[in-house]
Amino acid sequence: MPLGDRSPRYCIADLVIDVGRRSVQRGASEIHLSKLSFDVLRALIEAAPNVVSNDELTRRVWKGVVVGPESVTQRVKLLRDALGDDPEAPRYIVGLRGQGYRVLPPVTLDSETSDASRPEAQDSIKGRTRPRMVGIVLGATALAVAVAYVAIDQLLVSKYRAGSPPVMASKESTSHATAASGTSGTPEMAPMAPPPHSIAVLPFLNMSGDAKQDYFSDGLTEELLNSLSRINELQVAARTSSFSFKGKDTDVATIARKLNVGAVLEGSVRRSGRKIRVTAQLNNAVTGFHLWSQTYDRDLGDVLKLQTEIANAVVGALKVTLLGDETAKIELGGTHNPAAFDAYLRAAKAARTHTNDAKGWQTAIAAFTEAIGLDPNYALASAGRSFALTAYAEGFATGPQVRESFDRAQADARKALALAPDLAEGHLALARFFASGALDFVHTQEEYGRAMALAPGNVTALSHYGRFAALLGRADAGIAAAQHAVRLDPLNPASHAFLGATLLHSDRYREAIAAFQDALALDPDSKWVYGERGIAYYFLGDLQSARSSCEVKPEILESQICLAVTYDKLGRHTAAEEVLAKLRAANGDNAAEEYVEIYAAWGNTSKALEWLDTAVRMRDPGLVDLRTDRFMDPLRKEPRFQAIERALRFPD
């Protein structure tokens, strides 16, 4: 390219697209595209991360020429063929039914065309410029759903080095680093450099004078947070991390540094009968300046519009330019019925605070049912009940209740999507049902992709998808998603635990142990984490550490699996048999897949295959582990195992 030529060169995956030369390179080879095909590719890249509709592609590419939608479809097909892209498992371009097309991988500007005079483009290493992020797409069938901004050096706290996993630094690792550098004391804090348009929403204060109304102020805050997170241009810290500051006298600057955000929204809620008063204020966390504040007096029936008003005001104060449909996104799936909204908030609180309690899930299901009864078109309530029913079926239901709960979960998820097809929560609920209730992993993958395409900042979707992708053998995509969940929710032990599980299933055991330790540092009562950490030690060959970790919470399922295999490896065969006996007494056939793991690790192939048949008959949700579970390795050459793996139809 001639000196001074500023025509951009874009990079997506292994392709380099030179706009000035109208060329596409893959390594040393050039891919020859026709003018129309190149123009389609350029239009998709320049629109990233947005979906480009058929009408918009027509306006951009054919410019004044009247063409039908079949011409657009055919041109995209020709472009895919030239790039060697498979629409069933796309690498570059994904089609969203009824919406249009978007590029799949993260798009960056090639460093050679970045303007080196821009301060934000400077790299301290040899003066080279870093690629700047242009966009990201999470497609419906995207196996490589890797949240693009995970790849940027967005540091959670200044002590993280660029490119390191976004896990918390433990006290032990910090002291080791200090000793190695020959220094003592606290390292100097670097200036804050949060991502642009990043925000945390702190729990609004309950000013009603009744502590029992906390669920309402917390719930209203969470709904506002969810509304903001639906706006692609914003990066919103997740609920658990934001709410970790509730009731604490922590200054805004400290909160912002811990959450790595540039702005903080806080406020209060006063409720009296059907009337509410909400006061909100937004502060720039870097400068400390006040950006905006407003007080709203509303009827409860106007809560949905109130969320939209506040979200739009925040967006305006942050100088974010929105697309025309953002208001519809914010209100998607909601209700104008005050009683239904109140029931939904109670349900959400129960589902959030009683995840290890069957009665808690039943309470949540009942409250979601109440909300749906008051407003049958409340899509968010249907999605919420679906998620709760699946969780109940997975962990607490017995006998016929299991299939009944799964069937109801599927019906609710489909109803939510019939009411609001672009509701990310509906796709997430359906993904969880497909994974556990149907063992349909192809559709699980598709629904996770749709959920993250619609809500890239949904931490639940990112965390669950991360582990699922790793189980399919998609380690890079899974880890990227789980790491991004940690960035968005750094103070939530669950996000670190899911990252640990994702790393564990990706055979990255030392990193998994570090992530599990971060989870336990935040919440020592994260019971299942001790067992998962022990399993990571087991596969590292550190049997004593495995035993110690799993003996902390020996009553938990993961710990029992760990102890059964670890004791056996240590020669304590009687103790191993006792652990298995207790596990079977407590769970019966419901833990069939876990018995397969134990017997396979013990080398008892016939028993392992016998229980594998039972797991298939029971449609055990644990069968999702089959493809990458290292405990299963001794069975992989067995014809019966291979037949079952084929029958489960794991995506390629």
N, C-alpha and C positions, 0 to 999 in steps of 0.2 A: 504494500500500500504506500503511495507517495507520502512524503513527509508533509504533515499538516492536514492530511485527509482525515476528517472527523466522522466519516461514515461509520456507524456502529457495527461491531462484530459481536454477535450473541453466541453464547454457549448453552446448549441443553444436552445433558448427558454426554455422549461421545461425539456430538455434532458441533461444528463451528459454522455459523451462518454469517457471511460477509454481505451486508446490505449494499455497500458501494459496488462490489463486484458481482452481486447477485449470484453468489456461489455457496455451496454447502459442502463442507469437508468432513470426512470421518477418517481421522488419522491422516495418512498420506494420500488417501483416495478421495476424489471429488465425485459427488453425487449429482448427476445432471437432472435438473428440473426444468420443466417448461415455464414460460413467463407466468401463466395463471397459477400453476402449482406453487411457484416461489412466492407469488403475491399472497396466496392463501396462508402459507407458512409464516410469512412476515406479519400478516394481520393477526394471526393467533399469538405470535410471540409478543408483539407490541401491546396486545390487550391483556397479557398475563398480569395478575392471576384470574382475570374475569373470563366468564364464558362468553363466547361470541356466537350470537344467534345466526341462523341462516340469512335472515334479512340484513343483519349487520355485515356479514361476509359479502353479501351481494353488493351492498353500498360501497364497501371498501375495495373490492376486487374487480367487480364488473362495471362500476361507476357509470350509471346512467343507462346501462344495457339491461333490458328486461329479461330475466332468466327465471326458470322455475326452481323449486327446492331440489328437484332431482338432479339438476345441473351441479348444485353445490355438493350434494351427496356424492355424485360421481367424481367431482374434482378432488374431494377429500380422499376418496378411495384411491385415486391415481397417485396422490401425494403419499399416502401411506405405503402403497406398493413400491414407490421409488425409494422410500426410506427404509423399506424392509420392516414395516410396523404391522403388528398383528392386532386387529381391532378387538379380538377376544382377550388378549393379554398385552395391552398397549404399553409401549416404551416412551412414545413421544406425544401422541395425540389421542385424546379420549373423547368419545361422544356421550353426551348426557341426553337421554331420551326426552324429546319435547323442548329442550333448551338450546342445544347447539354443540359447539366444540371448544376445547381448550387444550393447551399444551400441558403435558403431564409432569415432566421433571422441573426442578427449579431452574429458572432462567437467569443467567448472569451476563453482564457485559464483559467481554474479553478484556483483560488488563491492558492490552496494547492500545485500545481505543479510549481508555479512561483518561480524563483530563488530569494530568499530573499536577497541575497548578492548584487543584482543589484541595484544601487542607484535610477534608474528611476522607480523601482518597489515598492519603499517604500511608505507606507502610514503613516501619522503622528498619526493615531489613533491606539493605542495599537500595533504598529509595524506590523499590518497585511498588506499583499500585496493586491493591487487592481488587478482585472481582466485586462489583457492586450488585446486590440482589435486585432483580427486576420483578420477579413474580414467582408464584408457586401454584400448582394445581394438585388436588387430591382427587383422582378420577374414580368413577363408580367401580371399575374393575381393576383398580390400580394395586397390583401386588407390591410395587415399589413405592407405596405411600410413605414418603419420607418428608417430614415437614421441613420445608426448605430453610427457614430461618434458623433451624438448629445448626446448620452448617456455618452460619455467620458467627463471628466472635462476640456474641452478646453475653458478657460475663455476668454471673449472678452476684458475685462479690469480687472485689478487686484481686483477691489472692488466687483466683482461678487463672490458669494459663490458657492461652488460646489453643483450642483444639482438644482440651482435656474434657473428660466426661463431666457433665454438670451435676456432680454429686457433692454433698457437703464435705468439707474437710474436717475429719475427726480431730479430737484433741491430740491423739497419738501421732497422726500424720503431721499436724502442725508443729509439734515439738520436734519431730525428726527433721523437718525442713529447717527449723531454726538452728538446731545443732549443726546441721550440715553446712549452713552458711556462716557459722562462727559468730552469730549475733545472738542477742538476748532481747527479751521484751517483745512488745507488740509491734508487728510490721506496720509501716506507715500506710495509711489509707490513701488509695488513689482517688482522684476526682471522679465524681459520678459521671457516667456516660451511658444513661439508659437508652433503650431503643426509642426511636421517635414514635410519638402517639401511643405511649404505653401508660397504663393507668391502673391504679388499685382502688377498689370500692370498699371502704371500711364499713363495718356494721353500723347502721343508723341507730342512734340512741332512742330508747323507748321512753317517751316523755308523758305517758298516759297515767303514771302513778300506780300502775298495776303490773307487777312482775310477770303475771300470767300472760300479758300481752307481748312478751318478748318474741314469741313465735311470729307475731304479725310484723313487727319492725324488722326482725331478722329476715323473714320471708320476703318482705317488700324489697329489702336491700338485695337479696339474692336474685329476685326477679329482675331488678334493675341491672345488676351485674350481668345476668344472662342476656338481657337486651343489648347491652353494650358489646358483649362478646360475639354477637351475631354480625357485627359490623367489621368487615374484613380489614379495614384500614386501621383498626385499633388492636393493640395487644393488651389484653386484660388479665391481670393477676387472678388466679383462681380463688374460689370462695374459701377453701379451708385455710389457705395462707393468709388471706385478708382478715378472716374472722379470728385468727389466732391472737390478734391484738385486742379483741373485745375485752372491755373492763380493765385494760392496762393503760397507764399514763405514759404512753410512748409518743415522742414527738414525731411529726410528719416526716422530717428528714431521715430519721432512723428507720421508720417504716419503709420509706421509699428506697433506701439503700438496701435493706434486707430483701425487698421484693424486686429490686432493679426496675423501678418504674419512674417515669418523669412527672407524673401528676397523681394526686390523691383526691378522691371524692369522699366527703363525709357529710353527715347531716343528722337529722332527728325526725321522729315520727310521733305525732300526738293523735290518738284516736278517741273519739267520743261518739258512740252510737254509729250512725252511718256517715259521720263527718270525719275527715282526716286532715291534718295539717302536716305538710312535709317541708322541712327546710333543708336545703342542700347547698354546699359550697365546694368549689374546686380550687386547689392550690397547686402552683408549680413547685414541685418538690426540689428542683435543682436550685432555683433562685429564691424560693421562699415567698414569692409574690402571690397575692390573691388574684385568681383569674376570673371568678364568677361566683355569684350566689343568688339564690332566689327562694322565696317562700310560696308554697302552693296550698290553697284551701280548696278541697275537693270533696265531692260525694264519693262513697266507696264504689259506686258503679262506674266512676270515671278513672279507676286505677289504671286500666290498660292505656288510656290516653295520657295519663300522668307519666307513666314510664316512658312513653314516646317523647313527651315534652322535655323531660329531664335529659334523656339520652341525646336528643337533638341539641339541647343547650350546651351539654358537655362537649359534643362534637364541634359545635361552633366555637366554643372557647379554645379548643385545641387546634382550631383552624384546619380541620379535616374536611376534605371535599368528598361528599357522598354521592352515590348513584341515586337515581330517582326512586328506586324501590326499597330504600332502607327502612322507611316507616312501616311498610308491609312486613319486612323482616322482623322488626322489633315487636310487632303485635301478633306475629304468627302463632297460631295455636292457642291464643289466650281466650279470656272470657270477660264479658261485661256484667256478669252476675256476681254481686258482692258475696253472697253466701257460698257460691261455688268456689270463688277465689279463696275465701277464708278456709274452707275445707281442704282445698289443695295445699295451702301453706301448712296446715296441720299434718297432712299426709307426708309432705316433703320433709318436715322436721322428724317425723317418726322414722321414715326411711333412712334419714341421714344419721340419726343418733342411736339406732338399735340394729346395726347390721349383723350382730352376732346373737340375735335374740329372735326366736320364732314369734313370740308374742308381739314384738316390735314390728315385724313385717306384717303380721295380721292386722295390727292397728293401722299401719300405713295403707294396706289394701282397703280396709273399711272406709277410711277417710277419702281415699281416691274414689271409691264407689259412691260415696255421698256427693262428692263434687260432680261426678258424671251424671248422677241422678238429677241434680239441680240444673245442669247444663249438658245435655247429651252431645253437644257439639264442641265440648271443651277438649281439644286434641291433646294438649299437654297433660291433662289428667289421664286420658286413655294411655298415653305413652308411659306416664309414671306408674300407673297400675300394672302395665305389662312388665316393666322392669322389675317391680316388686314381686309379681307373681313368679317370674323366672328365678329370682333370688330365693324365694321361698321353696320352689320346687327343687332347686339345686341343693339346698342345705338343710331343709327342715321337714319337708313333706314326706309322708310314708305311704306305701301301698297305692291304692287308686288315686290318692290325692296328688301324686307326682304327675301323672299324665293329665289329670284334670287341670292342674295349675298351669302346666305347659300349654295345653290347648287354649285356655283362657288368655294366657299371655300372648299367643300368636294372634288371636282374634282382636285383642286390644291394640296391638301394634299396627295391624292392618287397618283398623278403624281410624287410628290416629293419622295414618298416612292417607287414607281416603279423604279425611277432613282437611288435611294440610300436607300435600305431597312433598313440600320442601322443608318439613320439620325435621331437623337433625335428630332430636330426641326420639322421634318415631323410628327413624332408620337405625338408631343405636339400640332401641328396644328390640327391633326385629332381628338385628345382628346377634344379640345375646340369645334370643330364642333359637335361631338357626344353629348356633354353636352348641347349645346345651340340650335343647328340647327336640331338635330334629337331626342333629349330627350332619347337617348339610353345610359343609365347609366352603363350598363354592359360593353359595348365597350369603354365608356369613361374611366372607371377604368383600363381596359386592356392597353389602349394607354398611359395613364399617367404612368403606371408601366413600359412599354417599354421605354418611354422617359427617365425616371429616371434611369433605368438599364443601358442605353447607355450613359447618361450624369448625373452622380450623383451630379454634382456641378451646374446644371442649375437652377438658382434661380427662374426663371419664372415657371418652371415645379414644383419645390418644393412648391412655394407659392400657385399656383392654385390648385395643388393636395391637399395641406393641408386643404384648405377651402372645397374642394369637399369631401374629406374623412370625415370631421366633419359633413357635411350635410347628409352623408350616415349613420352616427352614429358610425364611426370609429374614435373616438376622439383621442385615444392615437397615432395612426399612423399619423393622420392629424396634431396634435400639434407637434410631433417630426419633421415632414417635414417642417412645418412653422418655427419652432425654428431654424432648421439648415439653412434655408434661411436667417434668421436674422444674424446668425453667419457669413455667407458668404458675406452678404450685410448689415453691421450694420449701415451705414450712409444713407441708402435708406428709406425714409418714407414709401414707398409702402410695403416693406418687413415687417415693424412693423405693418402697417395697416392690411395686410393679416393675420399676426399672431393674431391680435386683432379679426378679423372676425372669424378665426378658433376657438379661445377661446370662443367667443360669441356663436357660434353654438354648442359648447361643454358644454354650461351652466356654464362656468367658468367666471362669469361676472366681478368680481373684477380684475382678471388677464387681462381680455379683456380691461377694462378701462385703466389699466396701459400701455398696449401695444398701445392703441389708443393715449394716452397722449404722448408717446414716438414719435409716428408718427407726431403728431402736433408740438412737440418741434423741429423736423427737418424741417417741412414745415407747417406753420400755415394755408396755403391755400389749404390743403388737404380736399376739401369741403365735400366729402361724409363721412369722418371720424367723423365729428361732429354728424351726424345723427346716425351712428352706435354706437358711444359712448353713445348717448342719449338713444338708445334702451337698451343698457346694464344697464344703470341706471334705466330704466323703469322696467326691470325684477328684479332688486334688490329691487324695491319698493320705490326708491328715486325719486319721481315724480318731485320735484322742480329742482333737478340737471338734470333730463332728459329734462325738459322744457328749462332750461338755455342753455344746450348744443345744442339742436336742433334749437333754435331761432337764433343761430349765423349765420347759412346759411339756412334760411327757404325756399329758392327756390330749394334746392336740393331734389331729390326724397326720399332719406333715411330720411332726416329731416322731410319731409312732412308726411311720414308714422308715424314717431315718434310723431310729434305734434298732428296728428289726434287722436291717441290712448291716448296720455298723457293728452291733453285738456279734452277729454271725461272722463278720470279717475278723473280729478280734478273738474269735474262738469261743465266745460265750454263747454257745448254741442253745442252751436251755433258756437263758434270758431272752434270746431272740424269739424262741417259740412262745414264750409267755407273752411277749408284746403282741405277737400276731393273734394269739388266742383272745386277748383283751379287745383287740381291734375288731375281730370277727364277732365277739359277743355283743359289742356296742353297735355294730353297723350291719350285720348280716350280709345279704347279697348286695346291699347298696354300695359297698366299697370293693366291688369285684375287680375293678381296674387296679386298685392299690394292691390287692393280693397278687395280681399278675406281676407287678413290679417286684414284690418281695420274693416270690418263688423264682422268678427269672434271675434275680441277683443271687439267690442261694444255689442256683444251678439245677433246680428241680423243674426241668422243661415240661414234663408231662402235666404236673400240677399247674404250672403257669398257663399252658395252653387250655387246660380244663376251665380255669377261671376266666380266660379270655373269651371262651365261648359263652360263659355266663354274662360277662360284661356286654357282649354283643346282644344277647337275648334281653338284657335289662336296659339296653340303649344307654349305657353308662356315659354321662357327660365327660368323664375322664378319658374317653377314647380319643378325644382331640389331641392328646399327648402322643399318640402312637407313633407318628412319623419320626419324631426327633428325641423321644424319651430314651436316655442312655441306659436306663434299667432294662429296657427291652432288647438291647443289642444281642444278648445270647439267643434270642428267638428269631432273628431276622432271616435266617436261612431256612426256617421251618416252612414247609408248604402251606400249612394251616394259617400261620401268621401272615404270609404273603397274600393269601386269598382274602383274608379279612381286611388287610390294608387296601387291597384293590377295591373291595366292596364299599369301603368308606369314601372313595372318590375324592381323595385329597387333591386340591388344585396343583397343577404342575408349576 
